[in-house]
């Protein structure tokens, strides 16, 4: 499930990194890049076309797979740090949510 965190992947390009507000609902078709999003003070549900619905809440991080199709529905308004990137290999990893042990360290990294 969290193979992207454990594998020896090489990020070859950052496409986007920013702090954004959450939207009421947003449809993603054929996601252009891999991504991580860290929610601050809010919560969102991510319903993937070929998988589970995942809820990401305050201080949690979700991995969003390249080429995935999903709907992002805001549950509670907040902010979101987003990082979109490419890796050198054409790999697919399943989406997942995790809670960092030290939120402030991850927040500073984003």
VOPAGU-2260 file (C-alpha; in pm, 1 decimal, decimal comma):
REM VOPAGU-2260
SITE   aa  ch    i         X         Y         Z
SITE  UNK   A    0       0,0       0,0       0,0
SITE  UNK   A    1     267,7     254,2      93,1
SITE  UNK   A    2     527,7     119,3    -150,1
SITE  UNK   A    3     606,8     465,6    -285,1
SITE  UNK   A    4     742,0     557,4      59,6
SITE  UNK   A    5     951,5     240,2      85,0
SITE  UNK   A    6    1080,0     195,0    -272,2
SITE  UNK   A    7    1390,6     362,9    -399,6
SITE  UNK   A    8    1215,4     595,3    -645,3
SITE  UNK   A    9    1377,9     893,1    -814,3
SITE  UNK   A   10    1178,7    1214,2    -849,8
SITE  UNK   A   11    1290,4    1373,3   -1175,8
SITE  UNK   A   12    1067,0    1680,9   -1183,0
SITE  UNK   A   13     851,7    1889,8    -949,4
SITE  UNK   A   14     556,5    2025,5   -1146,3
SITE  UNK   A   15     372,2    2218,2    -876,0
SITE  UNK   A   16     413,1    2297,6    -508,7
SITE  UNK   A   17     178,6    2538,4    -334,5
SITE  UNK   A   18     -60,4    2610,7     -50,0
SITE  UNK   A   19    -415,0    2617,2    -187,1
SITE  UNK   A   20    -766,3    2642,7     -49,2
SITE  UNK   A   21   -1000,1    2345,9     -64,5
SITE  UNK   A   22   -1285,1    2339,5    -317,9
SITE  UNK   A   23   -1637,3    2212,7    -257,1
SITE  UNK   A   24   -1593,4    1937,2    -516,9
SITE  UNK   A   25   -1339,2    1873,8    -788,3
SITE  UNK   A   26   -1322,1    1599,7   -1053,8
SITE  UNK   A   27    -979,3    1472,1   -1162,5
SITE  UNK   A   28    -956,3    1267,7   -1483,2
SITE  UNK   A   29    -627,8    1101,1   -1580,3
SITE  UNK   A   30    -420,4    1285,2   -1320,2
SITE  UNK   A   31    -116,6    1436,0   -1494,4
SITE  UNK   A   32     138,5    1362,1   -1217,9
SITE  UNK   A   33     196,4    1181,0    -891,0
SITE  UNK   A   34     104,0    1396,3    -593,1
SITE  UNK   A   35     103,1    1436,8    -217,7
SITE  UNK   A   36    -144,1    1664,2     -40,5
SITE  UNK   A   37    -136,1    1761,3     326,5
SITE  UNK   A   38    -456,5    1903,1     471,1
SITE  UNK   A   39    -448,7    2174,1     735,7
SITE  UNK   A   40    -760,6    2246,4     936,9
SITE  UNK   A   41    -995,4    2076,0     692,9
SITE  UNK   A   42   -1106,8    1739,4     562,2
SITE  UNK   A   43   -1177,4    1596,2     217,2
SITE  UNK   A   44   -1306,1    1268,2      78,9
SITE  UNK   A   45   -1130,4    1127,9    -227,9
SITE  UNK   A   46   -1344,7     877,0    -421,6
SITE  UNK   A   47   -1128,9     684,4    -668,3
SITE  UNK   A   48   -1278,5     528,6    -982,0
SITE  UNK   A   49   -1118,0     187,1    -927,1
SITE  UNK   A   50   -1070,8     181,6    -554,3
SITE  UNK   A   51   -1178,6     296,5    -214,1
SITE  UNK   A   52   -1305,1     630,3     -91,8
SITE  UNK   A   53   -1039,5     776,4     137,9
SITE  UNK   A   54   -1089,1    1054,9     390,8
SITE  UNK   A   55    -795,8    1285,2     459,5
SITE  UNK   A   56    -826,4    1512,2     763,6
SITE  UNK   A   57    -633,9    1782,8     942,9
SITE  UNK   A   58    -260,8    1706,8     947,2
SITE  UNK   A   59    -292,1    1394,3     730,6
SITE  UNK   A   60    -122,7    1334,6     396,1
SITE  UNK   A   61    -275,5    1159,0      96,1
SITE  UNK   A   62     -86,2    1010,6    -198,5
SITE  UNK   A   63    -260,9    1071,0    -534,1
SITE  UNK   A   64    -149,1     833,3    -813,6
SITE  UNK   A   65     -45,8     940,9   -1161,7
SITE  UNK   A   66    -321,8     866,5   -1419,4
SITE  UNK   A   67    -585,0     817,9   -1146,6
SITE  UNK   A   68    -947,7     929,3   -1178,6
SITE  UNK   A   69   -1121,0    1055,8    -865,7
SITE  UNK   A   70   -1359,1    1306,8    -715,1
SITE  UNK   A   71   -1234,0    1523,4    -429,9
SITE  UNK   A   72   -1523,9    1640,0    -208,9
SITE  UNK   A   73   -1464,0    1887,9      70,4
SITE  UNK   A   74   -1606,6    1779,1     407,0
SITE  UNK   A   75   -1463,7    2068,2     611,8
SITE  UNK   A   76   -1307,5    2386,5     474,0
SITE  UNK   A   77    -933,5    2427,0     520,4
SITE  UNK   A   78    -602,5    2465,7     340,1
SITE  UNK   A   79    -399,2    2210,0     150,7
SITE  UNK   A   80     -29,4    2186,9      70,7
SITE  UNK   A   81       9,1    2017,6    -269,3
SITE  UNK   A   82     316,1    1874,3    -439,9
SITE  UNK   A   83     290,8    1726,1    -791,1
SITE  UNK   A   84     587,7    1536,7    -932,1
SITE  UNK   A   85     716,5    1287,9   -1189,7
SITE  UNK   A   86     934,1     985,6   -1122,6
SITE  UNK   A   87    1186,5     827,5   -1357,3
SITE  UNK   A   88    1005,3     492,3   -1388,2
SITE  UNK   A   89     652,1     439,8   -1517,1
SITE  UNK   A   90     506,5     293,1   -1195,5
SITE  UNK   A   91     164,1     280,5   -1036,0
SITE  UNK   A   92     111,7     297,7    -660,1
SITE  UNK   A   93    -223,0     267,7    -481,9
SITE  UNK   A   94    -362,0     577,7    -311,8
SITE  UNK   A   95    -335,7     593,4      68,0
SITE  UNK   A   96    -362,6     831,6     363,2
SITE  UNK   A   97    -115,4     850,0     647,7
SITE  UNK   A   98     -72,5    1056,5     962,8
SITE  UNK   A   99     282,0    1182,1    1019,7
SITE  UNK   A  100     413,3    1137,9    1373,1
SITE  UNK   A  101     545,0    1493,8    1379,5
SITE  UNK   A  102     307,5    1712,7    1178,2
SITE  UNK   A  103     517,9    2029,8    1208,5
SITE  UNK   A  104     820,2    1861,7    1044,9
SITE  UNK   A  105     611,6    1757,7     743,1
SITE  UNK   A  106     442,7    2097,5     729,0
SITE  UNK   A  107     785,0    2262,7     709,4
SITE  UNK   A  108     893,8    2021,1     432,8
SITE  UNK   A  109     589,0    2110,4     225,2
